[in-house]
């Protein structure tokens, strides 16, 4: 009975007309109670063992995992589908009016055990099939469009970006790239222009971590990333948000790490053929000529992992603030790269430049300003300062963290997912330096 009810609510949440009526405290509370549950086996096998961890779960646990997934996807549609970066500005009241930003982020926060379930769902729906056995579903329950939309909505939470990247980033990017190829080259009906935009923008939201960790497998292994992204960007069906995401990915191509090993990622039960483009699709992609592609700005180390504060400059001579200015005079960000979202697609800066901007160049300029290397002392109408200061010791610590991350610490983070106790795994979200970030999923009171 609960499965059927969740299915109905999930589909209602997909519809903009009914979504407004579901976005209330009562629905949020009920869904968050269900979404908080996530089963975990008594013992998690080591990576060297071939046993699938899902085999340790009971029939009831697998069924509850499916209910948890439906509830989380519904919350994603309700609270991650509007007024976020790259999404259309709806005329309906935003989630801020009813809940506030922090509560909305908590409702969207997924756990390490949930991300692989959603990636497995994407693999199944891209190939138009269901899942057999306990916790399974038929091919009509979900489709690729629902899965891609849920992923994009969940990626509006920065902690979720890290969770997906650490647990199943390479496999997720492969499936997202395959979705783009199916739309752009084969024009399959189950990946329409909206689903393709969701796929491309999801890759774009995930690429921040691709500078320092494995982003995707290489072209030699059958993944012509640049060709597929370029092909999508040239399609008449490519939306404005999709075009922006595609262009930023092409600018970043030279700096992303294409050395991902699919065997390292969860979920382990995705069949190999699902992660392959196939000879026909790969050959067609390689025949697509990539032209007019320039290399973007090389990212500075400072734009990653250093929190900073932005202060709005007071208007000079009675002039109005710059068109890309925020209504908030002081704001904090986890990194310079995170702060670019408000100056990127859909901003006044984006419109002023005719639609062509380089996100990394903007982030670099912000970092230079925070380092005191900008003569004007400001960038894009704001003052910027590091929250950890500008001393040599602090900068050295930042460099060490970045170098450790680049030298393979990601493998250690993934090991935490396999070795953490059964009590921690279902309740703790993942930070980029481990699992316990001290914030559990919270029920709206």
N, C-alpha and C positions, 0 to 999 in steps of 0.2 A: 504494500500500500504506500509506504513512504517513497519507494522507487518511482512509482507512478506520479505521486504528488511532486516530487523533485523534478521529474521530466517536464511536467506541465509548467511549473514555475520557471524553470530554466528557459523554456521556449517563449514564455511571456516576457522574460527579461531581455530577450533578444530583440523585441519589437519596441522601437522608440516610443510609440503611443502609450503602451502599457507600462513601460519601464518607469515612467515618472510616478505612477501610483504604487509601484512596488518599492520604490526607494524611500523607505520609512523605517523607523526604529523597530517596529514589531517584526517586520520581515528580516531585517538585518540581524536581530537577536536570534531568531529561529534558525536562520541559515548558518550563522557563526557557530552555534552549538553543534550542529552536524559537522561543519567543516573542521572543527577542532579535533575531531577523532581521526586518528590514522594508525592503523595496526602496525605492529612490528614483531618479527619472529623472536623467539627466546634466544637464539644464537644466530649471528650473522656470519656466513662462511667467508673465508679468506678469498682474495681475488684469484688465487691460483686454483681454487676448487671450481669445478664445472657446475656444481649444484646451484640452481637458481634460487635466490632467497625467497621468491614468491612461493616456492613449493613448501616452505615451512609454515605457511599461513593456513588456517582453517577455512572452511567454506564460509562461515559467518564473517570472519575477518576480511576475506576478499570481497564479500558483498558490502560490508561497511566501507571499505576503501572506495568502491564505486560510488556509494552515496556521498562520501566526503568529496570526491572529485566533482560530482554534479553540483554540490552546494558551493564549492569554491569557484567553479565556472560561472555559476549564477551571480555570486558576489562580484566576480570580475566584470560581467556584463553591466551590473547595476552601478558599480562605483569606479570602474576603470575605463568606461567607454566614452566619456564626455569631459570636455574642459581640460584635457591632458595634452602633452606635447605631441604635435603632429595630428591631432584630431580636430574635427570641426567644432567650432564654438556653437553649442546649442543655445537656442533661445529660452529653453526651460531652465529653471533654477538649478544651480550647481549643487554638488554634494556638500560644499562648504556651508551652504545655508542651513542644512539640517544636522550635519554631523561635525564638521570641521575637518581639516586636513589630516591631523594625526589619527583620528578614529577611522577615517577612510583608508589610510595606509595600513592600519592594523587589520582591517577586514580583508584586505587584499593579500596579506603576508602569507606565503606558502611555506611549507616545511620541506626538509630535504627528501622525505619519503614521498611527497606529492609530485614533485617535478618529473620523475621518471614515468609516473602513471600518465601524465599529460602528454609526454613525448611519445609513449607507446600508443596512446590514443591517436595522435597525429599520424603516426606510421600506418595504423590500421585504416583511418579514414581517407588518407591519401590514396590508398589502394582499394577503396570501396569495399571494405569488409568489416565484420564485427569481430567479437572476441568470444571464444567458446569457453565453457566451464564456469565455475563459481566466480562471481564478480564480473562476468562477461556481459556482452550486449550485442544486439543484432545490428546489422548494417544500416538500419533506418533510425536508430536511436541518436546517433551522432553523424556528422559529416565533416569534411575537411574545413568548410567555411566556419563552422562553430568552433572547431579546435583552434584554428589560426586566430580567430577573433579573441578567444579566451587568452591565448598566449600573449598577444599584443597588449590586451588590457592588463594582464598581470605584470607585464614588464614595465608598466608605468611606476611600479614600486622599485626603487633602486636596490633594495635588499633582494628582491626576487631576481633581478638581473644577475646578481652574484650567485644566488642559489642555482639557477639554471646553468650558469657557466661552469660552476664547480662540479655539479653532479653529472650533467649530460650535455655540455655545451657543444662539443663537436658533432654529436649525433643530431642534436636539435638544429644546428646550422646546416647540416647536410640535408635534412628533411625540408627545411625552409627554402634552401636553394633548389631542391627538387620540385617543390611546389611552384616556384617562379619559373622553372624550366617547363613544367607541364602547362602552365598558362601561356608563356611567351612563345614556345616553340610548337608544342603539340596542341595547344588551345583546348584542353580537356574541359568539359562542362563543370566538373566539381571544384575547379579553382577559377572563379570568375575575377573580374577586375578588382572588386573589393577585397576578396581573399588574397589576391596577389599583392595588393598594397599592404595588407596586414603582415604577410610573409616578409616583404622587403623591409618594412619599417621595424619588424622584430629583429632582423639581422642587424640593422642599423643601431638599434638600442643595445644589442649584445656586443658590438664591435669594440667598445671601449676597453674591454678586457683582452681583446685579441692582439693588442700590442705587446703584451707581456706573457701571455699564455697561449696555448694552441687554439687557434680559431677555427680552422677547417683543414681537411686533408688536401693534398696537393693536386694540381692539374694532371700530373703524371699518373696519379692513382685514379683518375677518372672524374675529376671535379673542376671543370673549366669555369671557375668563379667569375672572372672578369668578363668572359664572353656572355654568360647568362645574364649577369647584371646589366651589361651594356644592351643586350637584346631587349630586356624588359624596359629599360629607359627609353628606347626608341619606339616602343609600341604605342599606337594611338590610344590604347586602353590604359596606358600608364597615367595614374592620377597625379595631382600636384605634389601630395605628400610622398607618394611612391617615387616620383622623379627626384625629389630632394634627397631621399634616402639613398637611392641608387647612385646619384652623383657623388655623395659623400663617401660611399663605399668604394667607388672607382678612384677617388682621390687618395684614399687610404691604402689601396691595394699593395703598394710597394712596402708598407711598413707592418702589415698584419702577418701573423705567423701561420703559415700553411704547412704545418708538420703534425697535424692532429692524428692520433691513433684511435680509431673507432673502438678497439677492444678495451680501452681504458675507461670508457664511459658507461654509465647506466642509461637505459635499462638493458640488461643482458639478454632479454628474450625477444628482441627485435630480430627478425630473420634478415640474413645478409642481403638478400635481393632487395629488400625495402630501402636499404641505404645505398643502393647502386643506381646510377642514372640509366644504365643500359647502353649498349653500343650505339643504337640508333639515335637516342637523345643526346648522348655525348658527342657523337660525330656531327650531328646537326648544329650543336652549340659551337663546336670548334670551327665550323664553316662560317660562322657569323663574324664578319670583320669588325674589329674594334678600332674606331677612328676618333680623332679629336680628344683623346683621353690624356690629360696632363697629370703629372704627379703633384699631389698637394703638399702643404707644409709638413715638415718633419716634426713630430711631437716632441716637446721638451719634457724632461723627466718631471719637472715641477708640476705639470698639469695633472699628474696622477697622485691620488692618495693624500694630498695635502689640503686640509680644510681651510677655507678662507671666508672672509666677511666682505660683503659688498655694502657700501653706503652711497645713497643717492646724493648727488651734488645739488646744492641749492641753486635755483635759477639765477642767472646773472642779468642784471638790468631789467628785471621784470619779465623776461622771456619765459615762455612755457617750457616745461621739461622736454627732453628729447623724445621723439615718438616711440622709442623702444623702452622708455623708462617704465619702472614698475610702480605700483601704488604703495609699495612697502619701502620705507626709507632705509631700513637695515635688514639684510638677509644673510643667512649662512648657507654654505654649500660644502659638500664632502670633498670636492675637488674643483679645480678650474674647469675641467672638462664637463663636469656636471652643471656648472653655472652657465654653460653656453646655451642650454636648451631655451632659456628665455630670450636669447639674442639670435636664435636660429630660425627655423621654419615658422612662418606665420608672424614674425616680429616686424616692427618698423624697420629694423636694420636690413632684414631680408627683402622687404619691399623696396627700400631705398636703393639697394644694390642691383635691382632688377632680377632678383631671384637667385643670383649666383653668389654664394658665400662659401668659405672654407671654415668649417667648425674648428678645426685644429689651429688654424691661424688665429682665430678669435681667442681660443684658449691660451695660446702662446702669448698673445698681447696682454691678456689679463694677468698671466704669470709674471711677465716682464714688469708690469705696473706694480704688482705686489712686491716684487724684488727691488723696486725703486729705480728701475732702469728706463722708465718712461719719463721724459723731460716734463711732460704736462702733469704728471702725477695722477692721471686718471685715464680710464679707457671706457669708451662707449657711454659716457655720461655718468660714470660711477667711480668712486674711489674703492680700491681693493687692497686688502691686507691679509697676510697669513695669520691664522689663529695660533700657530706654533712659533711665531716670531721669525726673524731673519738671521739669527745667530748661526755661526759656523757649525756648532755642535748639533743644532736641530737639523740643519741641512744635511749633515753627514748621516744622521739617523735616517732621514728620509731616503737618501741614496742607498743605504744598506738594506732597507726594507724592499725597495724596488729591485735591487740586484739579487736579493734572496728570492724574490718572486720570480724573476727571470730565469734563475739558475735551477728551477725545478721544484720549488716549494709547493707548487700546485699539486704534485703527487702526494705530498704529505697531507694536504687538505682533504684530498679524496680518500686517503686512508682513514681519516677521522670518521668519514661516513660509514665505514665498514666496521670500525672498532668501538664506536661510541655505545654506551649502555642502552638497553632497550627503553629505559625511562626517559633518557635525553632525546633520543632520535625522533620520536613523534612530536615532541613539544617545542623543540628549540629551532628557530630559524638559523640560517647559515650566514655568517659574516665572511668577508674575504680572507680573514686570518684565522678561521676556525668556525666552530658551530655555535658555541654559547655566546650570544650577544646580550643576554640579560633581558630580553623582551619576548614574552610569549604571546601567542595569539590571544586577543582580548575580546570578550563579549561586550556588545553595546549594552550598557545598563540604562 
